[in-house]
């Protein structure tokens, strides 16, 4: 762990609600916090991820970045209750996520993992209505509030023209926007997305990220998103979590975190970082494996 941007245990900023700081060093409130996490799978003897502390600042977009196998998705699964940590705690607004039942958690946190169910014959509109399940009892019908939430989600995702299409008929980018609309219909304050742009063409990558940014700006939603493209993360995120070998390498605003040293150590590339007029990453070449 080369530059984990975390205070010591004696730092007064450490508590259940504040630990993150903005570019000026001012403490900001965190919506979701993971503390002293060790996360693994039944098939692994040792933890895949060890994380002393991770914060998702409230009403901000945080991007988890790093090479394949660095633990980004595993860490997100531990925050989303998809994977129970072997050690440590996850707190949502100061309350342990273990105290939330399934529906209560889904009313607070919207989650879209890479492994989505295959629902090829369902219409886009019906898929989006699935996002309202946390608010309905077993025998309750669709309410006016449900319809309003679904219409809002479809409009925000920009898929009004696809509402009657079957999911299996859509392109990869259209399908991803439909799944995002389903999560938006949950009407949560926190949104966790695992690689939502993977396998999409550049147009749809930007469409997805622009939708996320618009939601954040309009509604103040807290977002954590796993991204492979460091340039996109720099452009769309307020904070970055850089991971390497299952640990946090650095954490903070992009202008503080993204350095040529980080790009070499974490991504194994030689690159130039430009901060005028805005932060840009200009890759040059890959570095030998023994460099990283």
C-alpha positions as CSV (number, residue, x, y, z in Angstrom):
1,X,0.0,0.0,0.0
2,X,1.9,3.0,-1.3
3,X,-0.2,6.1,-0.6
4,X,-3.4,5.2,1.1
5,X,-5.0,8.6,1.8
6,X,-6.4,7.8,5.2
7,X,-5.9,9.3,8.6
8,X,-4.6,7.4,11.6
9,X,-7.0,6.1,14.2
10,X,-6.2,9.1,16.4
11,X,-7.4,11.5,13.7
12,X,-10.4,13.4,15.1
13,X,-12.1,13.3,11.7
14,X,-12.8,9.5,12.1
15,X,-16.4,9.0,13.1
16,X,-19.5,7.4,11.7
17,X,-20.5,10.4,9.6
18,X,-17.5,12.4,8.6
19,X,-14.1,11.4,7.3
20,X,-14.0,12.5,3.7
21,X,-12.5,15.9,2.8
22,X,-12.9,18.0,-0.2
23,X,-10.2,19.6,-2.3
24,X,-9.7,22.3,0.3
25,X,-9.4,19.8,3.2
26,X,-12.8,20.5,4.6
27,X,-14.6,17.5,6.1
28,X,-17.7,16.4,4.3
29,X,-20.5,14.1,5.4
30,X,-20.3,10.5,4.2
31,X,-23.4,8.6,3.3
32,X,-21.8,5.1,3.3
33,X,-18.7,4.1,5.2
34,X,-16.7,0.8,5.3
35,X,-14.4,0.4,8.2
36,X,-11.7,-2.2,8.8
37,X,-13.0,-4.4,6.0
38,X,-11.7,-7.8,5.1
39,X,-13.7,-9.3,2.2
40,X,-13.3,-12.7,0.6
41,X,-15.2,-15.5,-1.1
42,X,-16.0,-19.1,0.1
43,X,-13.3,-20.3,-2.4
44,X,-10.5,-18.1,-1.1
45,X,-8.4,-18.8,2.0
46,X,-7.3,-15.2,2.4
47,X,-9.2,-11.9,2.0
48,X,-9.5,-10.6,-1.5
49,X,-9.8,-7.0,-0.2
50,X,-8.4,-5.4,2.9
51,X,-9.6,-1.9,3.4
52,X,-9.0,0.2,6.6
53,X,-11.6,2.8,5.6
54,X,-13.7,3.8,2.6
55,X,-16.1,6.7,2.5
56,X,-18.7,7.7,-0.1
57,X,-19.3,11.4,0.4
58,X,-22.9,12.4,0.5
59,X,-24.4,13.8,-2.7
60,X,-21.1,13.2,-4.6
61,X,-19.9,10.7,-7.3
62,X,-17.1,8.4,-6.2
63,X,-15.4,6.2,-8.8
64,X,-13.5,3.1,-7.9
65,X,-10.6,2.6,-10.3
66,X,-7.8,0.2,-10.8
67,X,-6.6,-2.7,-12.9
68,X,-8.5,-6.0,-13.3
69,X,-8.3,-8.1,-10.2
70,X,-7.6,-5.1,-7.9
71,X,-10.7,-5.7,-5.8
72,X,-13.0,-2.9,-7.0
73,X,-16.1,-5.0,-7.6
74,X,-15.5,-7.1,-4.5
75,X,-15.3,-3.9,-2.4
76,X,-18.5,-2.6,-3.9
77,X,-20.3,-5.9,-3.2
78,X,-19.4,-5.6,0.4
79,X,-20.9,-2.1,0.5
80,X,-24.1,-3.3,-1.2
81,X,-24.8,-6.3,1.0
82,X,-24.1,-8.6,-1.9
83,X,-21.1,-10.0,0.0
84,X,-20.8,-10.1,3.8
85,X,-17.3,-9.0,5.0
86,X,-15.3,-11.5,7.0
87,X,-14.4,-8.6,9.3
88,X,-15.3,-4.9,9.6
89,X,-18.5,-2.9,9.4
90,X,-20.4,-1.1,6.7
91,X,-22.5,1.9,7.9
92,X,-25.3,3.7,6.0
93,X,-26.0,7.1,7.5
94,X,-24.4,6.0,10.8
95,X,-26.4,2.7,11.0
96,X,-25.0,-0.8,10.3
97,X,-26.3,-2.2,7.0
98,X,-26.8,-5.5,8.8
99,X,-29.7,-3.9,10.6
100,X,-31.6,-3.3,7.4
101,X,-33.8,-6.0,6.0
102,X,-33.8,-6.6,2.2
103,X,-36.6,-4.2,1.3
104,X,-35.6,-1.5,3.7
105,X,-32.1,-1.5,2.3
106,X,-33.5,-1.4,-1.3
107,X,-35.5,1.7,-0.4
108,X,-32.2,3.4,0.6
109,X,-29.6,2.0,-1.8
110,X,-30.0,1.2,-5.5
111,X,-27.6,-1.5,-6.7
112,X,-26.7,-2.6,-10.2
113,X,-24.1,-5.4,-10.4
114,X,-22.5,-6.8,-13.5
115,X,-24.5,-10.0,-13.1
116,X,-28.0,-9.0,-14.2
117,X,-30.7,-11.6,-14.7
118,X,-31.5,-12.7,-18.3
119,X,-35.0,-11.3,-18.9
120,X,-35.1,-11.2,-22.7
121,X,-38.9,-11.3,-23.2
122,X,-39.8,-8.6,-20.7
123,X,-40.6,-5.1,-21.9
124,X,-38.5,-2.1,-20.8
125,X,-41.4,-0.6,-19.0
126,X,-42.1,-3.8,-17.1
127,X,-38.4,-4.1,-16.2
128,X,-38.4,-0.5,-14.8
129,X,-41.5,-1.4,-12.7
130,X,-39.5,-4.1,-11.0
131,X,-37.6,-1.3,-9.4
132,X,-40.7,-0.5,-7.3
133,X,-40.7,-3.8,-5.5
134,X,-39.3,-2.4,-2.2
135,X,-42.4,-0.3,-1.8
136,X,-45.2,-2.8,-2.5
137,X,-46.6,-5.7,-0.4
138,X,-47.2,-9.1,-1.9
139,X,-50.8,-8.4,-2.9
140,X,-50.5,-4.6,-3.6
141,X,-51.1,-3.2,-7.0
142,X,-49.3,-0.4,-8.7
143,X,-49.9,3.0,-7.1
144,X,-49.8,6.5,-8.6
145,X,-46.5,7.0,-6.8
146,X,-45.1,3.9,-8.5
147,X,-46.2,5.2,-11.9
148,X,-44.7,8.6,-11.3
149,X,-41.4,7.0,-10.2
150,X,-41.3,4.8,-13.3
151,X,-42.1,7.7,-15.7
152,X,-39.4,9.8,-14.0
153,X,-36.8,7.0,-14.3
154,X,-37.6,6.3,-18.0
155,X,-37.4,10.0,-18.8
156,X,-34.1,10.5,-17.0
157,X,-32.6,7.5,-18.7
158,X,-33.8,8.9,-22.1
159,X,-35.5,5.6,-23.1
160,X,-39.1,6.8,-23.6
161,X,-39.0,5.5,-27.2
162,X,-38.0,2.0,-25.9
163,X,-40.6,1.5,-23.3
164,X,-42.6,-1.1,-25.2
165,X,-39.5,-2.9,-26.7
166,X,-38.5,-6.3,-25.3
167,X,-35.2,-6.3,-23.4
168,X,-33.8,-9.0,-25.6
169,X,-34.2,-6.8,-28.7
170,X,-32.1,-4.0,-27.4
171,X,-28.4,-3.2,-28.1
172,X,-26.0,-3.5,-25.2
173,X,-26.1,0.3,-24.5
174,X,-29.9,0.5,-24.7
175,X,-30.2,-2.5,-22.4
176,X,-27.8,-1.0,-19.8
177,X,-29.9,2.2,-19.8
178,X,-33.0,0.2,-19.2
179,X,-31.4,-1.6,-16.2
180,X,-30.2,1.8,-14.9
181,X,-33.8,3.1,-15.2
182,X,-35.0,0.2,-13.1
183,X,-32.5,1.1,-10.4
184,X,-33.5,4.8,-10.6
185,X,-37.2,3.8,-10.1
186,X,-36.2,2.6,-6.6
187,X,-35.9,6.3,-5.8
188,X,-33.0,5.9,-3.4
189,X,-30.5,8.3,-2.0
190,X,-27.5,6.1,-2.8
191,X,-26.7,4.4,-6.0
192,X,-24.0,1.7,-6.4
193,X,-23.0,0.7,-10.0
194,X,-20.5,-2.0,-10.9
195,X,-18.9,-1.3,-14.3
196,X,-22.0,0.1,-16.0
197,X,-20.1,1.0,-19.2
198,X,-18.3,-2.3,-19.8
199,X,-18.8,-3.7,-23.3
200,X,-20.5,-0.5,-24.5
201,X,-19.4,1.7,-27.4
202,X,-18.1,5.1,-26.6
203,X,-21.4,6.9,-27.4
204,X,-23.3,4.7,-24.9
205,X,-20.5,4.9,-22.3
206,X,-20.9,8.6,-22.3
207,X,-24.7,8.4,-22.3
208,X,-24.7,6.2,-19.2
209,X,-22.2,8.4,-17.4
210,X,-24.1,11.6,-18.4
211,X,-27.3,10.1,-17.0
212,X,-25.5,9.3,-13.7
213,X,-24.1,12.8,-13.5
214,X,-27.5,14.4,-14.3
215,X,-29.2,12.4,-11.6
216,X,-26.5,13.4,-9.1
217,X,-26.9,17.1,-10.0
218,X,-30.7,17.1,-10.1
219,X,-31.4,15.0,-7.1
220,X,-28.2,15.1,-5.0
221,X,-27.9,11.3,-5.2
222,X,-24.7,9.7,-3.7
223,X,-23.1,7.5,-6.3
224,X,-20.3,4.9,-6.2
225,X,-19.4,3.5,-9.6
226,X,-16.7,1.0,-10.7
227,X,-14.9,2.2,-13.8
228,X,-12.0,0.9,-15.9
229,X,-11.3,4.1,-17.8
230,X,-9.3,6.5,-15.7
231,X,-10.0,9.4,-18.1
232,X,-13.7,8.9,-17.7
233,X,-13.4,8.6,-14.0
234,X,-11.5,11.9,-13.8
235,X,-14.1,13.6,-15.9
236,X,-17.3,12.4,-14.2
237,X,-16.3,11.7,-10.6
238,X,-15.9,14.1,-7.6
239,X,-13.7,11.6,-5.7
240,X,-11.6,8.6,-6.7
241,X,-10.8,5.4,-4.9
242,X,-7.7,3.9,-6.5
243,X,-7.1,0.2,-5.8
244,X,-4.2,-2.1,-6.3
245,X,-3.9,-5.8,-5.2
246,X,-6.9,-5.7,-3.0
247,X,-6.0,-2.5,-1.1
248,X,-6.7,1.2,-1.3
249,X,-3.7,2.9,-2.9
250,X,-5.1,6.4,-2.6
251,X,-8.4,8.3,-2.1
252,X,-9.6,11.8,-2.7
253,X,-10.5,14.4,-5.3
254,X,-9.1,13.5,-8.8
255,X,-6.9,16.6,-8.9
256,X,-5.1,15.3,-5.8
257,X,-5.1,11.6,-6.5
258,X,-4.3,11.3,-10.2
259,X,-0.5,11.6,-10.6
260,X,2.0,10.2,-13.0
261,X,3.3,8.1,-10.0
262,X,-0.2,6.6,-9.4
263,X,-0.7,5.8,-13.1
264,X,2.6,3.9,-13.1
265,X,2.1,2.2,-9.8
266,X,-1.5,1.2,-10.1
267,X,-2.2,1.0,-13.9
268,X,1.4,0.1,-15.1
269,X,1.4,2.9,-17.7
270,X,3.6,5.9,-18.4
271,X,1.4,8.9,-18.8
272,X,1.3,12.7,-18.6
273,X,-1.1,14.4,-16.3
274,X,-2.3,17.9,-17.4
275,X,-4.3,20.1,-15.0
276,X,-4.8,23.1,-17.3
277,X,-7.6,24.0,-18.2
278,X,-9.0,20.7,-16.7
279,X,-7.5,17.5,-15.5
280,X,-6.5,15.2,-18.3
281,X,-4.6,11.9,-18.6
282,X,-2.5,11.3,-21.7
283,X,-1.2,7.7,-21.8
284,X,2.1,7.1,-23.5
285,X,3.1,3.5,-23.1
286,X,2.8,0.4,-20.9
287,X,5.5,-0.2,-18.3
288,X,7.4,-3.5,-17.6
289,X,5.6,-5.7,-15.1
290,X,8.4,-5.5,-12.7
291,X,7.9,-1.7,-12.5
292,X,4.5,-2.1,-10.8
